[in-house]
Amino acid sequence: MVALEREFDYAVPQAWHDDGRAGRLTVGTMVRVTLKGRRVGGWVTACDPPSGEPPGHPVPPGGLRAGGDSRTAVGPAPELAPLAKLVGVGPPAEVLELAGWAARHWAGRRATFYGTASPPRVVGDIARSAARRVPALLPADAAAAAGASVWESAFDRAVSLVRIPPAGDRGPLLSAALRRGDVLLVVPGVAEASRLAAWVRRRGVPVSLLPEGWAQAAAGGVAVGTRAAVFGPMPHLAGIVVLDEHDESLVAADSPSWSAREVAVERARRAGVPCVLVSPIPSLEARVLASGEPLTSARPIEREGWPNVEVVDQRDPEVGRAGLLSATLVARLRSCDRAVCVLNRKGRARLLACTGCGDLVVCDACGATVGEVVPNGTDERPGALVCARCGERRPRVCSSCGATRLKTLRPGVNKLREELEVLLGERVTELTGSTSSGEPGDLSSRIVIGTEAALHRVPRADLVAFLDFDQELSAPRYRANEQAMALLARAARLVGPRSGGGRILVQTRRADHPAVEAARAADPDLLSRHDRELRRQLGFPPFGALAEVAGEAAGAFMGGLGRPLGLEVSELGENRWVVRAADRDQLLDALATVERPPGRLRLAIDPLRL
């Protein structure tokens, strides 16, 4: 049941035995039943109740269970309600078991994961193919096949971690994967999944793109997809490859906050096949999961796969006086063919101070800092101030001394776009997550400025400049260093290798930060060693477990949880708590004892943005 975390017994109607529908009932089949006068959907989780268990007896949480033979369908069990409708093929039994594991691992509902594993459209039947040998690579791929031999050892381990630089060639590794048979290839983005499926198809290998090709994947062949693809049907699974395992798109942002990387490792373990995690900057979680040290290319090859990284030290007084538009930045922008400037602050100004008394300009209602409003074409006056916390609007006046002249301490993207257009004498395009991809001219300028969304929207550049990288390095999140490094890796993939002239410009007051040093040296281990010790000392994942509890029902949930021995409970704000434990099972056991109260509740295990 989607709404109920319980299993119930239902009878198979005699008519289904007469017309053959009963023979199509297996674990995972999607059906509809009548429950309290309503038709609801569910999944068959077992056929034939265990011996000695009375029909109709509810069993532990999970979904829907149906009786599967004529003895439970007729005469002997008249009290069982009949199944109402056979909807179609659903997840295979092994995937349902995997979904149950995931529900426990991330304190979620089984029905949520059952839905993720189900086909997007009704599938009436699957013509299952016999296991078949994957065709040999085409002659044009002989070079890739030769290079793939370097990575063959990755498939000799239960869980391998492969480090390929951002601009490195992943083709040889993928070629080695395809020679194993029906592999599952998981990538972070939809566009990348389509490109990878086309790449596989050009090599004469049967491939399906999940979730649209769910029925085709259930019949056999290579499958490609994004996060949810780890629950895809693979009758002849020969291995799993997760590309860019560090990418946050592979982790669900909502509750439950499940990770495709960990599900892939668990699925491969259950199937007895290898799982290969690929990344230019392996996460600490992947390093803990892997069987041994990361497999890497020779140092000269890896170094070539990273661009040149230039650092502008903003501690220099000369640089500091110019603000974020330093002389070095302006010179690089004038000389490049295409540039992307990244600043994760939208709007005009996010931090203002009075030029008269020097006080910060804050909200009179709640005390939070205020920012400038971007005129939206209505009657909004340019320069009006708004509080991001409570939404209070106020005039552009200092509350302390009444002065009207304010200086910008932290300009936003909109403000810097205007200043860049004046400095460079040309049009500059602004791109943020709220910018529509269909807006005219959104990529027509030589210079683009925006939030990190610009790194995903611009197809190619020869310069990426991070205008205020300290905002990333100093973010109050325990994964801030890894997330900052991920931005550098994304930029490195955009500009290409150093031999092609690719360049990343980083403006920071922390030029000696391990993330900056790792990018300059093209050596992710510099950051990994630093973060490993730091997180181990503080007990943060993967060396501890934590849960975020938030929402209108969070208070009632925390009241039921109390403060069990071995758990550390911290209140972060209104209706928001963090629960920490040294052991994940201990944390999950404690959370499982609390009955979920009515109302909105976010229960996220090891969330990324905390």
N, C-alpha and C positions, 0 to 999 in steps of 0.2 A: 504494500500500500504506500502511496506517495505521502499521504498525510499521517498514516499510522505506522509506527515502528514495531509492528507485530506481524506474526504469521498466523494464518487461519487455514483450516482444512475445508476444502470444497469437493463436491462430488463431480465426476465426469458424467454428463448426461448420456443415457443409452443411445440417443440419436447420434451422438458423436462416434460411438462404437460402430453404429450401423453404416455411417457414411465415410468412415476412415479418419475423421478429425482427431479421434483419440490417439491414433498412432503418431500424430504430429506433436503431441504433448511431450516435451522434455524439460529438464531443468533449464530455466532461462526463457521459456516461451512466454510471450506477452499475452495477457488475457484481460477480460473485463468480468467483474463479478458484481453481485448485488449485496450491498452492505448498508443496513438500516434504511432500506428503501431507495438507495441511490446506486447508480451504476458508477463504479470506480475502476481504475486500471491498476494492474499489478503484474508481478512476475511469478512464475512457478519456481519455487525454491526447492521443492522435493516432491517426488512421486511415490505414493504409498507411505503412510505413516509408519514409523518404527514399530516393531512388534511389541505388543503390550501397552501401547499408548492409545487411550480412548479417542475415537474420532471426534473432531470438533474441539479438541484440547488445544488452546493457544500455546505456542512454543516461543522461545526467546526471540527478541527483536530481529527483524530482517526484511520481511516483505510479505509475499503471498505464497501459500503452499496449497497444492491441489491433490486430491486423491487421484490415483492413476490406473485403477483396474476396475473390472465390473463388480467385484465384491464390495468395494467401497462406493461404487457409483450407484448401485441399486440395492434392493432388499436389505442386506445386513446393516446399512447405515442410513435409514430414512431421514434422520435428523440433519444430515449434511445438506446445505444449500447447493444447488448445481452451479457450475460455471455458466456464465451468461454469454460469453463471446470469445472466440479465439481470434486474437488480433493479428499475430504474426510471429516471426522468428525474433528472438531476443538474444542477449549475450550468452555465450556458451558457459557451461557449468564452472570451468576453471576461472573464467573472468568474474563470475558472481562471487566466487570464493575470494578472489583478489579484491573485489569491491568491499567485501566484508572486512578484510584486513585493513584496507584504507580507511574505512569508517572508524575502526578502532584506533588507528594510528593518528588520525587527526580529529578525534572526538566529534565526528560528524554522523549523519544519518545514512544508513545503507541505501535508502531509496534515492538519495542524492547521487550516489555513485552508480547505482543501477541505471538511473536516467542518463548519466554521462556515457555509460557503456552501451546504451541501446541505439539502434539505428535511427537516424533523423526522420525517416519515412517508413511506412509499413512495408515489411518484407514478407511476402507470402511463403516463399520456399527458397532453399539454397541448393543449387546443384553442386555438391561438394566434389572437388577434383581429387584425384589421387596425387600423392606426393610426386613431384617431378623434379628433374634436374634442371637447374638454371642454365640457359644457353651460354656458351663460351663468349667472352668479350669479342667485339668486332675487331678486325685487323687494325682499324684506326686507333684503337685503344691499347695497342701493344706497349707503348711507352708508359701509360698509366698502369698497365698490368705489371710491368717490370718494377715500377716504383712502389706498387702495392705490396710487394714482397717484404718491404721494410716494415710494414705494419701488420703482417700476418700474425706475429706473436701477440698482438693485442687480443686476438680471438682465442688464444690458448689459456687465458685466465678467466676466472668466473666474472670478475669486474675489473675492467682495465680503464685507466685514465690516460688519455692521449692529449698532449699539448701541441697544438698547431698554431702558429702565430696568426694574427688577424688577416694579413694578406697572403698567408700560406695557401698551398694547394691541398684541398681535402679530397680531391679526386682519387688519388691512389688508395687512401684508406677506404673510401666508399666502394671502390672496385674490389678490394679484398673482401668487403662485407657481402657484396652481391654474389661472389663465388661460393658463399656458404649455403645459399638457398633462399628461402622465404624469410627475409629479414624485415624488421620493423624499424623505420627511420623516423625519428622524432625531431622536429625543429621548432624554434620559438614562434615564427610568424607564418601567416597564411600565404603571403606572396612567396616567401622562401620555400614553402612546401610545394607550391605549384611549380616553381623552377626546378626543384630537386626531382619531382615526379617526371617532369619532361626530360631531365638529364638521364634518368634511369630508363625511360621509355626509348630514348634514342639508342640505347645500347642493346635493344632487343629483348629486354627483360620485362615480363608481365608485371604491371604495377597498378595499384589502386590508390586514389587520393581520398583520405578520410577527412570528414565523415561522409561526404557524398558517395564515395565508393564502398560503403559498408558491406553491401551484399557481395560485391566483387571480392573484397578482402576475405569474407567468410568462405569463399570458394577456394582461395589459395593464391599465392603470389606475393610479391613484395608489396608492402604498404608504406605510405608516407603520410604524415599528418602532424598537427600541432599537439598541444598538451593532452587533449582528450584521447589522442590516438593510442596512448599506452594501454587503454582499455579496449582497443579494437580487436575484432575476431581474427585470429591467426591460427588456422588448423594445423599448419606445418611449420610453426615458428622455429627458425634456426638461429636467431640472434637479434639483439636490439642495439641500435646505435642512437645515442642522444647527442645532437649537435648543439654547441653553445650551451652546455649544461648550466653555466653560470647565469644565463639570461633570466631576468625576473618574470618574463612572460610564461615561463614554464612552471610558475607557481601561481595558484589561484589567488586572486586578490581578495575575494570574498571568503566568508566562512562556509565550509571548512577550507583552510588555507593549504591544500594538498600540493605536493610537488611531483611533477612528472618524472623527475630524476629518480626519486626514491621508489616510486611505483614501478618504474622500469627495472630497477635493480631487483626488487622483490619478485616481479613477474619472471624475470630471467632465472632467478634462483629456483623458483617453483618448477619451471619448465626444464631446468638443467641445461640451459644454453648460455652463451657468453653475453655480457652486457658491456658495451664500450661507451664511455663518457668522453666527449670531445670538447675542448675549450682552449682558447688562447690564454685564459687566466683562470685556471681551475679553482673552484670554490673549496673552502675548508671541508664542507660536507662531502664533496666528491672525493677529496683526499682521504677522508676517514672511511668511506665506503669501498674504495679501490683496494684491489689485491696487490699491493706493492707500490713502488714509486711511479710517478707519471712517465710514460714513454714520450720522448722528445726527439726532435731532429738535432743534427749537429749544431753547435752554437753559431757558427757563421750563417747557416741557413735560417735559423730562428731569428737572428738579429736582422737579417735582410727582410724578414716578413713584418717588421715594425718600421714605421716612418721615423724621420728625425723629429726629436722633441726639443723644442726651444723653450726655456723658462725665463719669464720676466719677473724679477724679484721686486715686489712692490714695497719692500722695506727700504729700498733705495730712495732717499729724499727726492731726487730729481724725478724718479718714476712716480712717486706718490703724489707729487703736485699736479700731475696730469690726470689723476683719477684712473678710471678704467680704460680710457682711450689713450693709451701710452704712445710715445713716439715710435717705439718698435712695432706696435700693433698697426698703427697707421701706415708705416712704411711697408710692412708685409702685405697689407690689404691693397695698397697701390700697385704692387709689383706682381700679384698673383692673377691667375686667370679666373678662378672661381673660389670663393671663400665662404665659410659658414662660421658665424660668431655665436657662441652659446652662452646664455645667461639664464639661469632658472629663476627669473623674477619677472613676472608679467606686469603690465601697466607702466606708469611713468616713474613713480618714485615709491619705494617701500620703507624708507627711513628718512625723515626730515628733521632739521634742527633750525632753531632761530638764529639769525646772524647777529641779533642784538645781544641777547642774554646767553645764548649757547645751549639752552634747554632743548631736549627732544620734544617734538610735537606729538602729543599723545591724545587719546580719546578722553573727553571729559566724562563719559558715561562709565567706561570700564577700565580705563588706564592703559589700554594696549596702544602700540604705535599705530599711526595712521599713514595712509598712502594717498597719492594723487589719483583722481578719477580720470580715466581716458574719456574725452567727449565722445558720445555715441550717436550724435546727429539729432538728439532731442534737445530739451531745454537745459541740459546739464551744462553748467558753466565750466570752462577750462580752468584747471587748477583747484577745483573743489576737492576737499579731503574726505576720505571715508575710512571707517574702521573695519578691518578684515574680520575681527572677532564678533562684533555685535551689529555691524552695518550702520552705525550712527554716522550721519553726515554733518560736517561743520565747515564754516568759512575758513579761508586761508589766513588765519590770524594766530599768533602765539598766545596761549592762555596765560602765560606768566607775565609778559611785559606788554602785550598788545601790538607788537611789531608785526608787520605784514611781509617782511623780507625773510624768506626761508631758503636754506641751502640743502641740496640733496646729498645725503650721505650714502644711500644705496639706490642708485637709479635703476629703473626697470627697463625692459626691452623697448617699450614704446619711446621712452625718453632718449635712450641711446641711439635708436634708429634715426630720430630727428637730428641728433648731434653728428652722427656719422654722415648723413646726407650733406650737411653743411661742410664738414671737413673734407670729404672726398669729391664733392661737387657732382654727385650722381645719385640715381635712385637706389635705395636700399629696401629690400623686401623683408617684411616681418612675418615670421612663422612661429606659431605656438600650437599647443594641442587643441585649442578652440578654433584655429583657422581652418576653414573648409578647404578640402583639397580641390574643389571645383572652382574656387575663386579665381578670376582671370588674373594672369600675371603673377601668380604666387611664386613662380620659379623663374621669372623672366630676368631678374636682376643678376648682375655679376656678384653682388654681395648680399648674403642672406643673414639676418640676425634673428634669433629666437631662442626658445627653450630647447631642451634636449629633443623635443619632437622634431626639430629641424634635422637632426642626425638621421632620422628615419624617413624623412620626406625628400631630402635632396639626394639624387642618385649618385653624384660624383662631385668631388672637390679636390683642389690641390693644397688647401689650407683649412684647418679647423682651429679656431681660436677660442679658448675658454677664458672669458673676460674676468671672472671672479671665481676661481677654483676653490678658494677657501670656503665658500658656501657649501661645497660638497665635502671637503675634508673635515670641516668642523660641524657637520650636521649631527644633531643629537640622536643618532641611531647607532646601534651596536654593529651594524653592517656597513657603516658609512664608508670605510676604507675600500671594501670590496665594490661597493656601488660606484665610488669615484673611479676606481680602476676600470670598471665596466664601461664607463663613459669614454675613457681614453681608448679602450679597445675598440669601441664602436667607431670612434673618430678615426682610429688607425685603419680600420677596414674601409672607411669612406675615402681616405686620401691615398691608400695604396702603399707599396713598399718604398723604402728610402731611395732605391735605385731609380724610381720613377719621379723623384722630386717631391714626394709627399711630405708634408710638414704639419706638426701640431704645435701650437703656441699656447703655453700655459702661464697665466698671470696669477701669482700667488705670493703670500707673505711667508709661506712654509715651503720654500724651495728644497729643503732637505727632508721632506716628508717621504716615508717609504713608498707610497704610491707613485709619487713624482719620480723618485729615484728608480723605481722598477720600470717605469715607462721609458725613461731616458736610457737605461741600460738594456732594455728589451729582455728583462729577466724577472718574470712574475714571482719567482721564489723569494725575492727580496721582501715583497709585501707579505707573502704567505708565512714566512718564518716570524715576522713581526706580529701578525694578527693571530697566529696560532698560540703564541705565548700569552698574548694579551687576553684572548677569549678564555683560555684555559684558567688563567688566574682569576678572572671575573665570573667564571661559571656560565658563560653564554654559549648557545648552540654553536657547534655540535658537541660541546663538552658539558652540557647541561640542557635543561628543557624549560620552556616558558610558555605561558598561555595568556593571550589578551582577552579579557572579558569586558564587553561594552554593549551599550544599547539600553533601552528603557527598562528591560527586564534584568539588567546586570545586577542591580542592587539585591533583588530577590534571590538571584542565583548565588551571589556571594554570601548572602545570609544563610543559605542552605549549606554552603561549603564550609563556612567557619574558617578556622585556622588550624588545619590538621598538622600533626607533627611531621617535620621534614619539608614543609612547604613555606615559602616566603611570599607573603601577600603585600602588595603595595598599591595604594590608590593614586592614580595619575590625574584624576580630575572628575568632573561630574559624570556619573554612570560609566566609569572606565577604571579597570583594575588590571594589574599584571600579577600572575601567579608563577613563581619560579620553583624549580626542584632540581636536585642533582641528577635524578634518574627519570627518564621519560615515562616508564611504566608506572612509577610511583605517582607522577602527575596525572596520568590518564586514569588510573584506578580511583584517585580522589575525585576527579571530575565526573566519573561515571556514577558515583554514588548520589549525585545531586539530580533530582528530577527537574527537568527544564520548566520554568514558569511560563505562563502565557506572556506574549509581547515580543517585541523585537530583541533578539539576542545575538551578538557576534561573539563566537567562541573560536578563536584562531590559535592554533598551535605553531609556535616558532614563526610568527609573522615576519615578513621582510622589513616593513617600515615601522620599526619600533625602537 
